[in-house]
Structures are given as C-alpha cells and as structure tokens.
C-alpha cells in the first residue's frame, strides 16, 4: 500500500516504483518516495509504519517537534534522545548579555507599514532623513584590495561566477585586514555569523607560516558543508560556538580565557542586528570586562621599611597604569555590513547618535525599512536559488518581501530616487555605529571594499583602538 498521495505508476511524470529496500511511502510534498530503510520484512520505515495494515501500534506527533512522529508506547524513551530536546546551555551562554535596550517602554507598541503612510508623512520622513544626514560624509571612498592568499583561487577557471564574487570579497576583506596590521601572530580571530567558515579559512591560509593563532566561529544554526575539517592538521585552533551572538559572553569561553589572546572580530555580510550584537559583544561585554580584570591590587609589603614600601608601591602603581593603557583585548574589528532592513532599535548601538540628531525609534523603524530601497535593482536580476542557497548564496542575496519594504505601493517615487533614499538610510544607520565605536576609543571607518557589480552590499566597517589615551577621537567615514 502506498501513501495517500501516491500517483498512478503509469501516469505521465510518474516517479516510478519505490527503490528496492526503501520505504514504500510516497511523500507528496517532495513528489517522491521516502528513502528511509524499513525493518526486515516491512514495507514502510518507522516514521511511516502506521501505513502497515498489520501494525497495531499507534504513532503520535512528537511533543517536542510535531514534524516527526513516534510510537506512543516508546514516547518516554524517545524524549530522552530526541534531537529537538532542550540541550544544556554552554558556559559562555549569558541570557541577553549583548541585547542592548532593556526598557521596552521606549519602543512604540505598534508601527504602521510604509505602505500605510500618507504622501505627506512619507515626505516628512525624507526631510528628517536628509536633515539628519547634513554634515556626514556621504560619498564613501573605495578601498578595494586583494591578498596573495586567494591569488590561486581567484585564477582557478573551475570556480563559477558566484564563487568568484565571494572570493573577490574575501580577498578584499583580507587585504583591508593586512593594511590595518591585523593579520599577525598571537591573535584570536572571531568570525561572527560564520556559516561554513570560509572567511576564517582564508585568514588561516594567509597566516599559514604564523604561530599561535586561534579561531572562534560563532554561528547559532547548525551548518552543512563546513570547511573546518581542512584545518585539523594545522597548528591553528578552530572552535565552533553554536550560540546566538545576543547571548555570547566571550569572557567565559574556556579556550579564550586560557590563552588570553587579543581578539580580532570579523564577519562577511553580518546581517542586520547581528552587527550591533557583535559590536556590543566585543566592545562592552568583553573589552570592558578584560580591562577591569587587568587592574590588580598592589602586593602587600613589609611595614618595617617605609621608604622601600613607598618606592615599590609607586613603581607598582606606575606599572599597573602602563599595563592598563597598553592592554587592548580587542585588536580590531572588520565587518562587511548588510541587510539594514533587519536592524532592530532594541539592539542598535547607535541610539544615542540618532537621538542627538533629533530622531528616535519611530524614525529608525521607517528608515530601516526604507534602507532596502538601496538594493531595488537586485529584484530585477534575482532568480530562484533555493537549491543552491547552502553552497554559494547568502542571506542578503535573497529577494526582500514586497510588503516589508513597500516597494510596490510607493510608485510615486522614481526608482533612482528610492535607491538614493535607501542608500542614505543605510549610511545614517552605519554612522550611528561609527559614532558608538568612536565614543569607546576606536578609530572607526566606513568604505567600499568591493564593486557594486560584485555585491550591492559593499560597505566595510573597520575599527582599531586608539594606541594612546591622549589622542582625541576623530569622526571619519573613510
């Protein structure tokens, strides 16, 4: 007996009979037979065993995940090993440590969509946007670089167009890291939103002759086709942290706590609010704590020699002060930005900047929606890539929701004007991030790191801590 949606085996387009030794259940959603192996003497696998006439055992949906079923008489046994069961939290999991805003009273309960705004309301928003952007550097400089580590891969004819585009971006990111002197020994590279870990892979290739390097790959989802296995024979330490950046406390990562290496935060197309979470993770929950831990009290001295005590205490105090200035737990930050339409006021690090130019959560809500207009042209060229998504495409390559951006309902604005407004929204949001970093002692910049033909999301944020406390932060975008 076949599944309920099994087609006639003689009908046009029929998938034919099930494979020998495989389940005889037809999966209508996938338009093929189940490929699981049934028990000896059975026609159906355990998941579809209820199809057997002679089987009196009842299968019920799993309470942890109703997408699969389980024999009712084996429920308790199944719950102990189900992949959907809640797993113990790792030691570096601290609930909402990088979340940002705690008082939700500042956020309006409900926001209307862009398509619901009147023409006057939309015009007022655009006026506010342009006023807030006055004085900002609107034309970012290009800093399109490359790195010798990717030279062979970039010239490999086996790579298709999609792979070539990703390699060009990775090469430029490494080139910018090299220019900032961030590629060197004695460092821990933390890739946020690591996915398959390709960016860390190329950083490791670039540092193949360098000792004492460590890599932490942060990704909240399980990932297929990871490249981590290529590094097992190397001295570099590759470690994956499966955790949302929102809950990641770097100070409690055992390997990082043990080696105490300066960290370099990196990311390729770190989507929306994830960028803000990563910046707060590095700059606040990690750097602030590490600098505090470095301040050790002076050791006790004998009381019988007051002169010696005073001299040594003075020397210890000077050493502590010098160590405090020299110790920089975060050596640098290099993040390729993307998906500003997925930013969130709760997590956004540039709230103080927005308030300083007369803006708040309401304007931020609309600006982050309007930011998707900057990539209007993407919709004209995107084709369905769902099957290739795990291999070459990225989240920012996917088409945006039309209802989300109001793209189809604002035809009163020409396409070019929409793109210009969207780009201004993205730039304003990014300047808030730059100001946040500068106020915390970093020299931060924005620039184009690749051509728009390679990626429409082509802005790179870089930051390094100031070396001397006497240096006055300078607000710059290039």
Secondary structure by P-SEA (a helix, b strand, c coil): ccccccccccccccccccccccccccccccccccccccccccccccccccccccccbbbbcccccccccccccaaaaaaaccccccccccccccccccccccccccccccccccccccaaaaaaaaaaaaaaacccccbbbbbbbbbcccccccccccccaaaaaaaaaaaaaaaaaaaaccccccbbbbbcccccaaaaaaaaaaaccccbbbbbbbbccccccccccccccccbbbbbbcccccccccccaaaaaaaccbbbbbbcccccaaaaaaaaacccccaaaaaaaacccccccccccaaaaaaaaaaaaaaaaaaaaacccccbbbbbcccccccccccccaaaaaaaacccaaaaaaaaaaccccccccccccccccccccccccccccccccccccccccccccaaaaaaaaaaaaaaaaaaaaaaaaaaccccccccccccccccccbbbbbbcccccccccccccc
